[in-house]
Amino acid sequence: MQLQLECNHAPFQQQLCLICNQLFEMTEAKILVCNDQGKHYGEVCPKCLEKGFDWLSDRFDLLNQSKRKVAQRQTRSLEIPVGA
């Protein structure tokens, strides 16, 4: 996981936190959560951010694990049995 700091060109708008799913008001800067390849996943609220990088990283890993499990289940349900 990586954290990316960017200027926010639309401050004071409501945004949903990627980690806790709570709405928060954006400021002039925003913190983006990215994977190790730099793919952007979403913004992080100040309350989650103040819990520290290790805590955020653990939550991000849990979030990705659950998404992978859902994707695997969907793939299995789409598989067509051989001989059908």
Disulfide bonds with the S-S distance in Angstrom:
none
